[in-house]
Amino acid sequence: VEIPPVWAILLDRSASMATPDASRGRTRWQEACAIARAARDASARPAHIRTYTFADGLEPVPSDGPERLAADGGTTRLVDAGVQMLAREQGRNGRLTGILLLSDGRQPDPVPADAFALRAAARAAPIFPIALGGPVPRQDLELRVAQRRHVSFLGQPVTITATLHNNRMGPIEARVVLRDDTGAELATRTVQTTNAQAAPLSFRSE
């Protein structure tokens, strides 16, 4: 009896896949669905391709395809999902010959991939990963001091200068606090800043 060859497609549905930095302004999720659809269309045996989605774990896919789902899953558990998929395929008819993995790879806690990779290798099913998305600009406030160490004579005033850099945080009123080595508050400054702005500030000790 000939065992039909089967391909599995794993689609990451975690929230980070909603980032719109794929080709032609699409989200990573839309791009992943388009790639999965193209793979099915190009196959001589589309009925022998099984599609799975995952976020916190492996998930069922609607009969009309994954496109109507949203990329709003929780954390990415790629390794766990892969192991669950292999266990499910173990009990189904078909010889798993390959796995197409579509993800942006943003798993919050690093987990060794051996559990998934070695099981797939034991099944002679190579994994073909496609990483989606690109670098996403940070959003933060960064305080840069002009001089990290200040030395003066006892009783001599010292001026501490710094610059507050706004990286894509929008209009913000920031409160900057100067503290001593015990954590006690010595002085504060309120700084108005907006995107791509470097706002100077200073503290003067007496």
C-alpha positions as CSV (number, residue, x, y, z in Angstrom):
1,V,0.0,0.0,0.0
2,E,1.4,3.3,-1.0
3,I,1.4,5.9,1.8
4,P,0.7,9.4,0.4
5,P,3.2,12.1,1.0
6,V,2.0,14.9,3.2
7,W,3.3,18.4,3.8
8,A,2.5,20.5,6.9
9,I,2.3,24.3,7.0
10,L,2.8,26.0,10.4
11,L,1.5,29.6,10.5
12,D,2.4,31.8,13.4
13,R,-0.7,33.7,14.6
14,S,0.8,35.6,17.5
15,A,0.1,39.3,17.9
16,S,3.5,40.4,16.6
17,M,2.5,39.0,13.2
18,A,0.0,41.9,12.9
19,T,3.0,44.2,12.3
20,P,2.5,45.8,8.8
21,D,6.1,45.6,7.5
22,A,5.8,42.8,4.9
23,S,5.8,43.3,1.2
24,R,3.3,45.8,-0.4
25,G,2.3,47.1,3.0
26,R,0.8,43.8,4.2
27,T,1.1,42.5,7.7
28,R,3.3,39.6,8.5
29,W,0.2,37.5,9.0
30,Q,-1.3,38.5,5.6
31,E,2.1,37.7,4.0
32,A,2.2,34.3,5.7
33,C,-1.3,33.4,4.6
34,A,-0.4,34.5,1.0
35,I,2.7,32.2,1.0
36,A,0.7,29.3,2.4
37,R,-2.0,29.8,-0.3
38,A,0.6,30.0,-3.0
39,A,2.1,26.8,-1.8
40,R,-1.2,25.0,-1.9
41,D,-2.0,26.4,-5.4
42,A,1.4,25.3,-6.7
43,S,1.0,21.8,-5.3
44,A,-0.1,18.9,-7.5
45,R,-1.8,17.4,-4.4
46,P,-3.2,20.3,-2.5
47,A,-5.4,17.9,-0.5
48,H,-2.2,16.4,1.0
49,I,-1.1,19.7,2.5
50,R,-2.2,20.2,6.1
51,T,-2.3,23.7,7.5
52,Y,-1.9,24.6,11.2
53,T,-1.8,27.9,13.1
54,F,-0.2,28.4,16.4
55,A,0.4,31.1,19.1
56,D,0.5,29.7,22.7
57,G,0.0,26.3,21.2
58,L,-1.3,24.4,18.1
59,E,-4.7,25.6,16.9
60,P,-7.4,24.2,14.6
61,V,-7.8,26.0,11.2
62,P,-11.2,26.8,9.9
63,S,-12.4,24.7,6.9
64,D,-12.4,27.8,4.7
65,G,-8.7,28.5,5.5
66,P,-6.7,30.6,7.9
67,E,-7.3,34.0,6.2
68,R,-10.3,34.9,8.2
69,L,-8.4,34.5,11.5
70,A,-6.6,37.5,13.0
71,A,-3.0,37.7,14.3
72,D,-4.0,38.3,17.9
73,G,-2.7,35.2,19.6
74,G,-0.7,35.3,22.8
75,T,2.9,34.5,23.1
76,T,4.7,32.5,20.4
77,R,5.3,28.9,21.4
78,L,7.0,27.7,18.2
79,V,8.7,24.6,19.6
80,D,5.7,23.4,21.5
81,A,3.5,23.9,18.5
82,G,5.9,22.0,16.3
83,V,6.0,19.1,18.8
84,Q,2.2,19.0,19.0
85,M,1.9,19.0,15.2
86,L,4.3,16.1,14.9
87,A,2.4,14.1,17.5
88,R,-0.9,14.8,15.7
89,E,0.5,13.8,12.3
90,Q,1.9,10.6,13.9
91,G,-1.7,9.3,14.3
92,R,-2.9,10.4,10.8
93,N,-2.6,8.7,7.5
94,G,0.2,10.0,5.4
95,R,4.0,10.2,5.3
96,L,5.2,13.6,6.5
97,T,7.8,14.7,4.0
98,G,8.3,18.4,4.9
99,I,7.3,21.3,7.1
100,L,6.9,24.9,5.9
101,L,7.3,27.2,8.9
102,L,6.1,30.8,8.6
103,S,6.8,33.0,11.6
104,D,8.5,36.2,12.6
105,G,10.4,34.2,15.2
106,R,9.5,36.4,18.2
107,Q,9.4,33.8,21.0
108,P,9.6,35.6,24.3
109,D,11.5,32.9,26.2
110,P,14.4,31.2,24.4
111,V,13.7,27.5,24.2
112,P,16.0,24.9,22.6
113,A,14.6,23.9,19.3
114,D,16.0,20.3,19.7
115,A,12.6,18.9,20.8
116,F,11.0,19.9,17.5
117,A,14.0,19.6,15.2
118,L,15.1,16.2,16.3
119,R,11.6,14.8,16.2
120,A,11.2,16.2,12.6
121,A,14.5,14.7,11.6
122,A,13.5,11.3,13.0
123,R,10.4,11.5,10.7
124,A,12.7,12.5,7.8
125,A,10.7,15.7,7.5
126,P,12.9,18.7,6.9
127,I,11.8,22.1,8.2
128,F,11.8,25.0,5.8
129,P,11.5,28.2,7.8
130,I,10.6,31.6,6.3
131,A,11.2,34.5,8.6
132,L,8.7,37.4,8.1
133,G,9.0,41.0,8.9
134,G,11.9,43.4,9.3
135,P,13.4,45.6,12.1
136,V,10.9,47.6,14.0
137,P,12.1,51.0,15.3
138,R,12.3,51.3,19.0
139,Q,10.0,53.5,21.0
140,D,11.6,54.9,24.1
141,L,13.1,57.9,25.9
142,E,16.8,57.9,26.3
143,L,18.7,60.1,28.7
144,R,22.3,60.8,27.7
145,V,24.7,62.6,30.0
146,A,27.4,64.8,28.6
147,Q,29.9,63.6,31.3
148,R,29.6,60.4,33.4
149,R,31.9,61.5,36.2
150,H,32.1,65.0,37.8
151,V,34.9,66.0,40.2
152,S,35.0,69.2,42.2
153,F,36.4,70.8,45.4
154,L,34.2,70.7,48.5
155,G,31.6,73.6,48.3
156,Q,32.3,74.2,44.6
157,P,29.1,74.2,42.4
158,V,28.8,71.5,39.8
159,T,26.6,71.6,36.7
160,I,25.4,68.3,35.3
161,T,24.1,68.5,31.7
162,A,22.2,65.9,29.8
163,T,20.0,65.4,26.8
164,L,16.6,63.6,26.6
165,H,16.1,61.9,23.3
166,N,12.6,61.1,22.2
167,N,12.4,58.1,19.9
168,R,8.9,57.8,18.4
169,M,7.1,58.4,21.7
170,G,5.1,61.4,20.5
171,P,4.6,64.6,22.5
172,I,5.6,63.9,26.1
173,E,6.1,65.9,29.3
174,A,8.9,64.0,31.0
175,R,10.0,64.4,34.6
176,V,13.7,63.8,35.1
177,V,14.9,63.3,38.7
178,L,18.4,63.7,40.1
179,R,19.1,61.5,43.1
180,D,22.0,60.9,45.4
181,D,23.7,57.6,46.1
182,T,21.1,56.7,48.7
183,G,18.2,57.3,46.3
184,A,17.1,60.6,47.9
185,E,15.7,63.1,45.5
186,L,17.9,66.2,45.0
187,A,16.2,68.0,42.2
188,T,13.7,67.6,39.3
189,R,13.3,69.0,35.8
190,T,10.2,68.8,33.6
191,V,11.0,68.5,29.9
192,Q,8.7,68.9,27.0
193,T,9.7,66.7,24.1
194,T,8.3,65.1,20.9
195,N,9.3,62.7,18.2
196,A,13.0,62.8,17.0
197,Q,13.8,65.7,19.4
198,A,16.8,66.0,21.7
199,A,15.8,68.2,24.6
200,P,18.7,69.6,26.7
201,L,18.5,69.9,30.5
202,S,20.8,70.6,33.4
203,F,21.1,70.4,37.2
204,R,23.3,72.7,39.3
205,S,24.5,71.6,42.7
206,E,25.4,74.2,45.3
